[in-house]
Amino acid sequence: MYFITFILKNLTRRPVRTALTIIGLTVALGSTIALLGISDSVSHAVKTSFERRGIDIIVTAAGKTDQLTSDFSETLVEEASKIPGVQDAEAAIVELIELTRDSGSSVPVLIQGWPAKSFGYEDLTLLSGRRLSAGDHGKAMLGTTLAENLNKKVGDTIVIQGERLEVVGIYKSFVVFENGSATLLLDDVQRMTGRVGRVTGFTIRVAKSSPDSIAEVEEVCKKIDALRDPKDPSVGLNAQTTRTYIDTVAHLKMVRGMAWMVSMIALMIGVFSMLNTMVMSVFERTQEIGILRAVGWSRGRIVSMILGEAVFLGLAAAALGTVGAIAVTYLLTLSPKVNGFIEGGVAPVVIAQGVGLTVLIALVGSAYPAFRAAKLLPTEAIRHD
């Protein structure tokens, strides 16, 4: 009999306990993979939105970690655009604003305020209608996901902050959260949010001598950091490269932190579940282990058997947990409350992380039972009652 076959037969001798252990691990690992997958999806969407548009620098107010909490004078954008090496500087307002449904209920929607000539429009695929142009006040473009959630088409109206806006275009973006957002002219969003002459941030394309020239980008960042608002010198700017911004933005850090916190809890649950199962397994098979030792099995082979059983349990749970996590993320995209912020599915790198956690759980949870079994003397084990 092959060694692996022997391990599998040991697991099938107690089918109920094996099944319950796998189910418990599946729930823990599935939730971990799903949360890590959502975290990775959000980070990937933000990263993609910058990199595909060739954005090198993201600028927010000093002391603020993202555009949702940032606020400063629009004149600083004009000053930044004059810095040598700056190719484009696009101001924007990004804000969560209450949108009133036709039923009268309200829902928070991501609103993007862009200038009429923003390069962001270049990457939006119009499904119907047209893009915004100068003078289009009181008008809006809707991402395809938001339009479907609201059941709106070109020519309909939406109500934001009590103001009626005409829908002039429906677009599809390569960025998931833009599909769930509404895009208005910057002037309109400034007026609606009480930020006339102010923005939450701006993005910069740097005229680089080579695509990988980090030094030129960092030099522009230093010059932007040195800018001050003439009317309020205490207000400064924080210019960050795309990679640095993604690593430090508060909302992304919070999502990643929560995902890993839940993962650690799931890891502890999995370890104790595996420990309980394998301790019981070793205790019930004490005499059998003694016989194996008596016929020549080494302590290392006994340890390999116990650890192998645990790894098989873990891998079975990982497979089921991965399938469950993928299914859950796709089901979440059917909910109007979150489908504009996450994508269905789980990235391969996240699945690999889940499998790695599974192996870790199996090895840690079965380490004590394995070494306890290996320490048994053949004569003592055979006499065990």
N, C-alpha and C positions, 0 to 999 in steps of 0.2 A: 504494500500500500504506500502510495506517495505521501510525503510529509504534508503537503497542502491538503490532500484529500482527507487525511487524518484530522487536520484542524477543522475542516468543514463539517465532518461527521460529529465532532465534539460540539459544535454550535447547534446542530440540528437535534441533538439529544434532548435539549430543553427548549422546544420551539416557542412556547409561550413567553418564557423569560427573554429569549433572544429577540423575539418580535417586539416586546415591550421596551427593551433596551434600545433597539433601533428606532422605534417611534419617538421615544424621549429625545434621543440624540438628533433625530430628523427635525423636530420642532426647534430645538436650540440652534442647530446649524443653519436651518432654513431661514430663521429670523435674522441670524447674523449675516448670511449671504445677501438677503434681500436689503437690509439696511446699508451694508457696505456697497451694494450695487446702486442704490439710490444716491448715496453720497458721491460715488464715482461718476454717476450720470450727471449730477448737477455740476460738479467740478469740470467735467469734460465739456459740457455745454458752454460754460463761461469761457473756458480756454479756447474752444473752437470759434466762439463769436469774435474773439480778438485776433487770433492767429490767421484765420482765413481772410480777414479784412486788412491784414498787413499792419495791424496796430502794434506799435513798439512800446508806448508809454501810456499809463493810465494815471490821471491826476485827480486827486481829491483834496479837500481842505486838510491842512495839517492837524494831526490829532484824531482824524476820522479814518476808520478802516474800510469804509465802503461808500458807494454813492447814495445809498438810502439815508444816511445820516449826515452827509456832507452838504455844505452850503457856502458859497462865496460869490464875489462880484464877477460879472461877466467881463469886466475890463481886464481881468487877469488873463483871460483866454486870448484877448487881443495882444497883450504884452508878450505872452508865450509864443504867439505865432511869429513874432519879430526876431526870435532867437535864432542865430545862425544854426543851420542843420535841421530846423523844423520844416518839414515838407507840408504837412496838413495839421491843423488843430481844430477839432470839431467839438463844440460845446454840446451838452445834453443835460436833461433832467430825467432822472429815473425815480419813480415814486409809486408806492402802493396807494391807490385811491379807490374810494367806494363808488361802485357803479350800480345804479338802480335798475333792476330788472323790470320788465313790463308788468310783472305780478305785484310790484311794489317792494319786494325784498331787495336787500343790498348785498353785494358780494365784492370783496377786495380784488382789484385788478391791477396788474403791473402796467403803468403808463410810461411811455417813452416820449419825451419831447425832443425832437430833432429839428435843426434848421432845414429850410427848404432845399438847400444844396448839399446836405449831408451825404457822405459817401456810403452811409449805411443803407440807403435805398438801393444801391447797386446790387446788393446781394439778396434782395427780396424778389421772389417770383410772384408776379401778379396773377391771381387766379381769375379775378374779375375786376372791372372798374379801372381806376387809374391811381397813380401815386400822388402824394401831396405836392403842391407847388406854392410859390410865393403868393400870399394873399388869400390862401385857403383857410381863413379863420372860421371857427365853428364847424370844422370838418375833421374826420378821423379815418384812419385805416385800421382794419382789424386783422389780427392773425387768424389763420384758418381754424385753429382749435377754439379760440374765443368766439368767432363767428358761429361755429356749430353749437357751442354751449348756449349762446344767446339766441340762436335761430335767427340770425340777422344776415341780410344781403345788401348789396349796393343799392343806395337810395333810401334805406331804412334809417331810423334815428336811434341813438343811444343817449342815456342820461348819465352824465358824470358831474359830480358836485352840484347837482341841481340844474345843470346846463345841458340843453339838447344839442347834440352834434350829429351832423349828417355823415353816414358811412359812404365814402367815395371809392374805397378799394378794399379788396380782400386779398391777403398775401400769404405766401408760404415761405418760411425761412429755414435755413439749415440749423438754426438754433431753436431748441424746443421751447424755451421760455418766451421767445419772441412770437412763436405761434400762438401763445396764450396771452398775448399782450395787445394793447391798443397803442397806435402811434399817432401823435398829434404834432402840429407845429410847435416849436419851442416857445414862441410868443404866447400861444394859447395856454400851455401848461404853466408858464411863469405867472400869467394872470390868474388862473384858476387856483393855484397853490399859494398865492400871495408872495411870489418870488420875482417880481418884476425887476429885470436887470441882473438877476442872479441865476446861478446854475448849481447843479450838484457835482459836476465833474466834467472833464473833457479828455478826449483821446488824441494821441499824437502819432503821426507817421514821421519817422526820421529819414532824412536823405542820407543813406549810408553808402560808403565807398564799396562795401561788400555786404551781402545778406547776413553774414554771421558776425558783423562788427559790433560787439557788445560795448567796446570802449566808447564809441561815438554816441551810443544810446545813453550810457551812464553819464557822459559829459553833459548831454542835454538835460538829463534829470537834475544834475547839480545846479544848473543855471535856472531851471524852473523853481527849484526849492528856494532859491535866493530871492524870488519875486515877492513883493509885498503890495498890498492894497493901499494906494495913496490916501484914501479916506479913512483907513483903519490899519495902520502898520502892524498891529498885533496879529492880523489874519495872514497866515502863510499857506503855502501849498506843499503837498506831499506827492512827488512824482515817483512812480515805481514802474519797473519793467513789468511786462505782462506776467512772467513767471512768478516774480516776487508778489505781485498783487494777488494772484490766485492762491498763493501759499499763505497769505496773511489776512485776506478779507474776512471780516468777523463772521458773517453768515455761513460761509463755507467751512470755516474752522469749527463753528458750532455743530454743523451737520456732521462733519467728520468725527468730532469729539463724541457726540451722542452715539454714532454708529459703533465706534470702538469701545465705548463704555458698555453698551449692550452686549457687544461681542465678548468682553471680558466676563460679564455675568454669565453669558451662555457657556463660556469656556469652563467656568467653575462648576456650573450645573452638570456639564458633560463629564468633567473629571470625576465628580462624586458618583454620578450614575454608572460610569465605567468601573470605578473602584468597587462599588457595591456588587455589581454583576460578577466581576472577576474574582473577588474574594469568596463569594458564595460558590462559584464554579470550582475554585481550588479546594475549598473545604469539603465539598461533596465528593471530590475525586481524589482524596488523599491516598486511599489505598491503591487506586489505579496509578497514581504518580509513583508510589513506592515500588510497584511492580515494574514500571518502566525503568526506574533507576536500577532495580535489581537485574534486569536483563541487559543492562549496559548503556542506557541513555545517560549522557553527560548532563551536568547541571546547565551548561549553555544551551543544550537542545531543549531542556524543559523550559527555560526562560524564553527561548524562541517560540515554543508552542503557545505559551500564554500570551506573549506579545502579539503573535500572529493572529490569534483569535480576536484580540482586541482591535487590531488594525482592520480585520475583515468586517467587524461590526461597525467600525467608524466609517469605512469606505462605503458600505451599504447605506448608512445614514447620510453620508455626503452626497451620494447619487440622488437619493430621494429628496434631500434638502435642497439641492440645486434645482431640480425640476419644480419643486414647490415654490422656491424663491422666484424663478422666472415666471411662473404662473401668477404669483401674487403681484409682481410688478406690472404685468400686462393687465390684470384686473384693476389695479389702481388707476391706470391710464383711462379707464372707462368712467371714472368719477370726475365730474366737472370741477370739483374743488381742487384737484391736484394734477389733472391731465395736461395743464399748460406749463407745468414745472418739471415733470419727470418723463423719462422715456421708458418704454417697456423693455424687458430683457436685462441680462446681467453680463457685464464685460468679462471676457476670458480671464483677465488678470484677477478679477474679484473671485471667480470660481477657483482659480489656483490658490488664492489666499484661503478660501474656505476649505479646500482639500488639505492645505498645510495645517490649518487649525485642527482639522479632524485627526490627522496623524499625531499631532501634539497631544490632543485629548487622549487618544488611544494609548500612547506611550506613557504619559504621566499617570493616567488612571489605572494602568495595569502593571506599573513598575513594582509596587509593593507586593501584590499577589504573586507576581512572577518570581521575584527573589525569595519570597517566603516558600514557594513551592520547591525552588531549587535547593534550599537549605535542608529540606526534609531528608532524614536518613532512611534508606530503604527498609530497614527492620522496623523502625518506629512507624513509618507510614503504613506498612502492611498490617501491623497490629492495631492501627487506629480503628476505633468503633464509632 
